[in-house]
Amino acid sequence: MSKGNGALGAVGKVITYILVVLLVLGIAGMVACFALRSQGVTYYVEYGGEQYFSNGDGGSIPLKDGETHTFSVKSLTGGEVNYDVKVVSNSSNNFAFSCNRLIYQFYSANEKTDDYSEVFGLHKMSDSFSITIPKDFSVEQAIELRYGGDIELSESLDKDKAYFVVSVTADDGVVNLWFLFGIDVTSIILNPPQIIF
């Protein structure tokens, strides 16, 4: 009898331990949710397993050419998010270019001319959105599509800079995702000088 009671007691202790751990994790999750909401964070954008919270630092992401990329928009409370999304020129990487003998700034602080959503095939759904990067696409081609003619750049562009931003806004929050394309994001080569065992 004592062996049976000892085994039941051990199983009871394990179950109690698991329930206590789950309770602590649940409470910690609720505290984190309330803390984020008190700072104005009500939703986040998810892409590639990463979460980007509203009013946070955003993020910089590489996007592969010739593919459609889907982003999820989720509420911290589990409800639906009433959001707006655009692809716009990045004000941090501004430059001049000419088209049809007129000089333009890549970022002009004009909501209409800075909007490249149509160029990237932005498609918004209730809880997600997608953008498409055409195969072998470049920043120059995106600008030519937007302005409807050949362009001439005032300077050469750096492939390591993000010239476009996906901007997701809802309530009083915003998530900015700077993105790179035109680079091979699948081939990262490690070349260490030596390996020590």
Secondary structure, 3 states (H helix, E strand, C coil): CHHHHHHHHHHHHHHHHHHHHHHHHHHHHHHHHHHHHHCCCCEEEEECCEEEECCCCCEEEECCCCEEEEEEEEECCCCCCCCEEEEEECHHHCCEEEECCEEEECCCCCCCCCECCCCCCCEECCCEEEEEECCCCCHHHHHHHHHCCCEEECCCCCCCCCCEEEEEEECCEEEEEEEECCCCCCCCCCCCCCCCC
